[in-house]
Amino acid sequence: MKRRPNLLFVFSDQHRKCSLGCYGDRQVLAPNLDRLAADGLRFDHCVSNFPVCVPMRGSLLTGLYAWNHQAISNDLPIDTTVTGIGDKLEAAGYHTGYIGKWHLGGIPRDKAIRAGERLGFSEWKVANCNHTYDRGYYYDEEDNRHEMKEFNAVEETGQAIDFIQRNSGNDKPWALFLSWGPPHEPFNAVPPEYLALYDPETLELRPNVPADLAAEARKWTQGYYGLITLLDDQFGRLRSTVEELGLAEDTLIVYTSDHGDLLGSHRLRNKQLPHEESIAVPLLAAWPGRLKPGVRNGLIGLTDLPVTLAALFGIDWPGTDGRDRSDLFRSGDAPGADSILIADLVPCHQAEDRGGSEWVGLRTPRYTFSRDGAGKADVLFDNETDPFQLCNLAGNPEYGELQAALNAELDQKLDDCGYRFRPWRQMIREDGYLERWNTSQRYFKRRELEP
């Protein structure tokens, strides 16, 4: 039997699609990721189904919607009995590794993730959740804690290179998942040489950033871009290692992120919103000689990626919520999904602080639609005529027929996956999350939910 290919899957935290040159932003310096887009595959419509760290990371590794893997909100633990992509790859003969941010172990954030709770991954250099980038640490396979000497993404990349070098001479194929914490804030630890690449006074902002917020948004953007460039340098180290070892044609390389960041667009920050800056993420890939380079216009959700990668490697994975989109990887003519389910089940942390509510919706090739737990439409954007989403059409009687059709499509999609969307407090109580939720809230000194 022919040896299966290797997999290098790299994903960052909070990297929105629009902040890369290959997606139209010529200010941000990321030549290595732009080269991946130029000589590989660039997906123009990859969607974060759950645009907040924990629920999306759980879905990205299991192919299950958040209510099925149970990590429905930040700092709630994943159901460790579900099948993850690490399990599937190990069963198919791969040697697997995971390096970097996990954030699926619940609280405390600095806990070790024990063997048996790692969704099948073998080699392990992981921090559950740490965004103090200049004071990083990780736990190894034996739960020993190690303090980092370098900026965490730099040291994690060195660990990844070591993994590739050690395992590339073996008979078994390898699969490595590298999870970087940046460009997620904070921006106070960005190395000065990367901050110096960007002058906040001259940075151009998206047209949907209000003028009175521009000065502050430019400072955020300076730090954000600095972290992206730092990551791009690390990605260049990784790809050079693969090429120097002669592994390019035997290795599928993928880059994506769990969700984006508003950075002042619509007077908002962070994520947990249906806007493009929150749900639209980069997806780039290369597999020379096996996947024809070019742009892929079809819709794909991050929840589709685990089963899609498995299918590309000839691994069957029934029973997931994600769909096999391997045809989209193989051909630019493949249509992709008709629509992608998007949701924020629980407005946690930053969303709680800004008074946000739960919402569920769809991203279609043209429209973004969402409604809250009471069934009221929140947003309806025509992304073709209004790419910066400046005109919310929700409730506009002229678009009543379109809104009704999108509502019906969303109802059908929820019916198909067997989920009843409700106000978040009701869902927490009815679905057995109350104790876990209140334990997490106490840890962060936040308000608990009454039974």
Secondary structure, 3 states (H helix, E strand, C coil): CCCCCEEEEEEEECCCCCCCHHHCCCCCCCHHHHHHHHHCEEEEEEECCCCCHHHHHHHHHHCCCHHHHCCCCCCCCCCCCCCCHHHHHHHCCCEEEEEEECCCCCCCCCCCCCCCCCCCCCEEEEECCCCCHHHCEEECCCCCEEECCCCHHHHHHHHHHHHHHHHCCCCCCEEEEEEEEEECCCCCCCCHHHHCCCCCCCCCCCCCCCHHHHHHHHHHHHHHHHHHHHHHHHHHHHHHHHHHCCCHHHEEEEEEECCCCCCCHHHCCCCCCCCHHHHEEEEEEECCCCCCCEEECCEEEHHHHHHHHHHHCCCCCCCCCCCCCHHHHHCCCCCEECCEEEEECCCCCHHHHCCCCCEEEEECCCEEEEEECCCCEEEEEECCCCCCCCCCCCCCHHHHHHHHHHHHHHHHHHHHCCCCCCCHHHHHHHCCCHHHHHHHHHHCCCCCCCC
